[in-house]
Amino acid sequence: MNEKHPVTFCSQMFYPELISTGLTLTELCEALSALGLSVKVVCGPPTLSSEAISYPKDITYQGISIHRVWGTRLNKKSFLGKLINQLSFTFSLFFYLLFTAQKGPLVALTNPPFLGIITTVISRLKSCPLVLLVFDVYPETAVAMGVLSPKSVVTFLWKKANAWCFKQASKIIVLGRCMETVIAPQVKDKSKIERIPIWADDSRIKSVQNLAVPSLKSHWLNELDSNFFYIGYSGNMGRFHDMETLVQAAICLKNYPSIKFLFVGDGHKKKELEQFINEQDLTNCAVHDYVTREELPTLLSKFNLGLVSLLPEQVGLSVPSKTLGLMAAGVPILAVMPALCEIAQMVKEEQCGQVIEPGQVDDLVNQIIFYFNAPTARFQAALAAKKAIETKYTLQITARRYYSLLSDLSQW
């Protein structure tokens, strides 16, 4: 009789991490555990928490076995600090996996971006299946951000290593059509590629988004005035997000006293964004840190419009997961990104908002004004967003696809 072995997910970020990859993976593993899959996660210390807070090395959370390996906790907003954090975690993970029995499948995320390489080595040494879950495409993302030269030795060797990893992997999961277009030419056996879209935990959002939350840690949430029209951005403000177009639109809308912009999250561009808002005296803008997972539905329910963005050079290299949470909350989407992006295609197909090319400030302003003056159009887009989530992009739908794939690989 076949025996099923645990599936081990490898990612620097996991519960109680708040930023996209950590939160998204936590939701997926919770759902897989609830479906009966034996799940283990090997991760690092949370990157957004104080160094003074210690976390147990081994805990069980909602049936998930979590092991935290050692890693530095330097300032992740610094490139050097983030790199050292990633390298220390990667080395710790490698030696942990090397000296730990491993029979079930390994699932490696692209966080840190070179995680696939070391897990491929482990999968070969331990003769266990490997699944590469591609959230971001590297080294192409680093090249697009100007961190690496396209002709550098590092870029060349990294691409060669990726080709080897793709050859050894049992499955390669991509998040969208644009990402599949980038990955497919690098994979000889195209049958290995599985396109599974990003998801939203709509049950959590629907169950609490309209309830009063008296014990909010983010007290400013209670102070949001329902008389204002809130345009919200919630999530990572990274190098590859077009924050510039968003804030330029805010400048153009300074004379609309009822329209307010909320930027909630963290990332490389956050400090620059705050400085610009202060210099321009943009009283129609507010910048806040991440809210807790429990507070997120309350935050999203305050938005009248949701903003997501991606720079042109990132097409196929990243899929902003924040979009699905907005849709689950019934928030119309303004996607500032090229039309070829998976999210842009989704917004058009589901008719749950509008797509604006990066840099087109006037187009973004016009769309905001249109929705501001058209409550019926907002309502229709909101209904379309919720319907798309419920029929195609719920956590439960996605989890069942992962369960089927991983359960088959778990057979021994």
FENQUIUR-V181671 format. One record per pair of residues at least 12 apart in sequence whose ideal C-beta (glycine too) atoms are under 8 Angstrom apart, sorted by sequence separation. I is the first residue (numbers start at 0). J is the second residue. If there is no record, write none. Layout:
# FENQUIUR-V181671
i: [I/I]
j: [J/J]
This chain:
# FENQUIUR-V181671
i: [12/13/28/55/71/72/107/142/307/322/334/54/71/105/141/179/232/273/353/10/70/246/272/307/332/13/138/171/179/245/307/8/24/71/105/115/138/178/338/70/71/105/165/245/269/305/319/69/70/176/307/334/336/338/138/173/175/332/333/334/336/337/8/68/101/137/138/165/171/173/174/242/305/322/331/332/333/334/335/336/337/21/70/96/165/166/170/171/172/173/174/175/260/331/332/334/335/336/50/69/89/92/96/105/107/109/165/166/169/170/171/172/173/174/175/262/314/318/333/335/40/42/44/68/88/102/104/105/106/107/109/112/138/162/168/170/172/174/260/261/262/263/265/302/314/318/319/322/326/21/38/39/40/42/43/48/68/89/93/97/101/103/104/105/106/107/108/109/110/113/137/161/259/260/261/262/263/264/265/315/318/322/335/6/38/39/40/41/42/43/44/86/89/92/96/102/103/104/105/107/109/110/112/258/259/260/262/263/264/299/305/307/311/314/315/326/14/38/39/40/41/42/43/44/46/85/101/104/106/108/109/112/165/236/240/242/246/259/261/263/299/302/304/305/307/308/309/310/311/314/13/39/41/43/68/85/93/97/109/158/249/256/263/303/304/305/306/307/308/309/313/18/33/44/47/85/89/93/109/112/230/232/233/236/240/253/255/299/300/302/303/304/305/307/308/309/335/352/13/16/18/32/33/46/66/96/112/228/230/231/232/234/235/236/237/238/242/246/250/253/295/299/304/306/307/350/351/6/8/10/12/15/16/17/32/227/228/229/230/231/232/233/234/235/236/237/238/242/246/253/333/350/351/6/8/9/10/11/12/16/32/226/227/228/229/230/232/233/235/236/237/250/252/299/309/5/6/7/8/9/10/11/29/227/229/231/232/236/249/296/351/352/4/5/6/7/8/9/12/15/131/236/309/333/350/351/3/5/7/12/29/131/249/333/349/11/28/246/249/263/307/349/236/351/131/333/349/46/129/130/133/246/349/129/130/131/133/331/129/130/131/132/133/134/261/43/128/130/131/133/261/128/130/136/139/345/113/116/119/123/43/116/119/122/133/136/331/14/115/136/311/331/305/310/43/116/119/304/309/332/14/43/115/119/133/308/331/331/14/41/330/13/329/332/115/329/331/41/330/41/329/329/233/327/326/327/5/11/325/326/245/326/327/233/326/245/304/244/104/233/323/37/219/233/242/304/326/231/241/303/78/219/231/240/241/303/233/240/241/323/217/220/231/239/240/217/231/239/229/230/233/11/217/229/230/231/232/234/239/304/11/216/217/220/229/230/231/232/239/303/216/228/229/230/231/232/228/230/232/11/217/220/239/216/220/223/239/215/240/212/217/220/212/215/9/24/212/234/207/234/235/9/210/234/20/208/233/7/207/208/20/206/207/245/204/208/209/233/244/204/208/233/203/7/144/231/241/144/204/241/7/9/143/6/7/9/10/4/5/6/7/8/9/10/12/4/7/9/11/140/231/3/4/6/8/10/11/11/230/10/9/9/251/258/251/23/244/248/252/244/247/251/255/258/20/244/257/243/244/248/252/241/244/248/252/255/241/245/244/248/204/208/197/205/197/204/199/200/204/197/198/199/197/201/199/200/199/181/180/181/177/178/230/177/178/175/178/177/175/228/174/196/177/177/178/177/175/176/175/143/174/175/177/176/143/175/143/27/26/140/143/23/26/23/140/139/140/136/136/135/136/135/134/134/201/201/201/76/199/76/76/202/201/202/76/199/201/202/76/198/199/200/196/197/198/199/196/198/198/198/197/198/196/195/195/195/193/19/18/19/18/47/172/170/170/169/47/18/18/22/18/17/17/130/17/130/15/130/128/23/106/19/19/104/19/104/103/104/103/103/102/30/34/30/33/34/36/27/30/31/26/30/34/36/27/31/36/27/31/37/36/27/31/6/6/3/6/5/4/3/3/4/2/3/1/2/1]
j: [24/25/40/67/83/84/119/154/319/334/346/67/84/118/154/192/245/286/366/24/84/260/286/321/346/28/153/186/194/260/322/24/40/87/121/131/154/194/354/87/88/122/182/262/286/322/336/87/88/194/325/352/354/356/157/192/194/351/352/353/355/356/28/88/121/157/158/185/191/193/194/262/325/342/351/352/353/354/355/356/357/42/91/117/186/187/191/192/193/194/195/196/281/352/353/355/356/357/72/91/111/114/118/127/129/131/187/188/191/192/193/194/195/196/197/284/336/340/355/357/63/65/67/91/111/125/127/128/129/130/132/135/161/185/191/193/195/197/283/284/285/286/288/325/337/341/342/345/349/45/62/63/64/66/67/72/92/113/117/121/125/127/128/129/130/131/132/133/134/137/161/185/283/284/285/286/287/288/289/339/342/346/359/31/63/64/65/66/67/68/69/111/114/117/121/127/128/129/130/132/134/135/137/283/284/285/287/288/289/324/330/332/336/339/340/351/40/64/65/66/67/68/69/70/72/111/127/130/132/134/135/138/191/262/266/268/272/285/287/289/325/328/330/331/333/334/335/336/337/340/40/66/68/70/95/112/120/124/136/185/276/283/290/330/331/332/333/334/335/336/340/46/61/72/75/113/117/121/137/140/258/260/261/264/268/281/283/327/328/330/331/332/333/335/336/337/363/380/42/45/47/61/62/75/95/125/141/257/259/260/261/263/264/265/266/267/271/275/279/282/324/328/333/335/336/379/380/36/38/40/42/45/46/47/62/257/258/259/260/261/262/263/264/265/266/267/268/272/276/283/363/380/381/37/39/40/41/42/43/47/63/257/258/259/260/261/263/264/266/267/268/281/283/330/340/37/38/39/40/41/42/43/61/259/261/263/264/268/281/328/383/384/37/38/39/40/41/42/45/48/164/269/342/366/383/384/37/39/41/46/63/165/283/367/383/46/63/281/284/298/342/384/272/387/168/370/386/84/167/168/171/284/387/168/169/170/172/370/169/170/171/172/173/174/301/84/169/171/172/174/302/170/172/178/181/387/157/160/163/167/88/161/164/167/178/181/376/60/161/182/357/377/352/357/91/164/167/352/357/380/63/92/164/168/182/357/380/381/65/92/381/65/381/384/168/382/384/95/384/96/384/385/290/384/384/385/64/70/384/385/306/387/388/295/388/308/367/308/169/298/388/103/285/299/308/370/392/298/308/370/146/287/299/308/309/371/302/309/310/392/287/290/301/309/310/288/302/310/301/302/305/84/290/302/303/304/305/307/312/377/85/290/291/294/303/304/305/306/313/377/291/303/304/305/306/307/304/306/308/88/294/297/316/294/298/301/317/294/319/293/298/301/294/297/92/108/297/319/293/320/321/96/297/321/108/296/321/96/296/297/110/296/297/335/295/299/300/324/335/296/300/325/296/101/238/325/335/239/299/336/103/105/239/103/104/106/107/102/103/104/105/106/107/108/110/103/106/108/110/239/330/103/104/106/108/110/111/114/333/114/114/118/360/367/361/134/355/360/364/357/360/364/368/371/134/358/371/358/359/363/367/357/360/364/368/371/358/363/363/367/324/328/318/327/320/327/323/324/328/322/323/324/323/327/326/327/327/315/315/316/314/315/367/315/316/315/318/318/318/371/318/341/339/340/341/341/340/341/341/310/341/342/344/344/312/344/313/198/198/313/316/197/200/198/316/316/317/315/316/316/317/317/317/318/385/388/389/265/388/266/267/393/393/394/269/392/394/395/270/392/393/394/391/392/393/394/392/394/396/397/397/398/397/397/400/401/404/234/234/235/235/265/404/404/408/408/289/264/265/292/289/289/291/404/292/405/292/408/408/320/405/319/320/405/321/408/408/409/409/411/411/394/398/395/398/399/402/394/397/398/394/398/402/405/397/401/406/398/402/409/409/401/405/405/408/406/409/409/409/409/410/411/410/411/410/411/411]
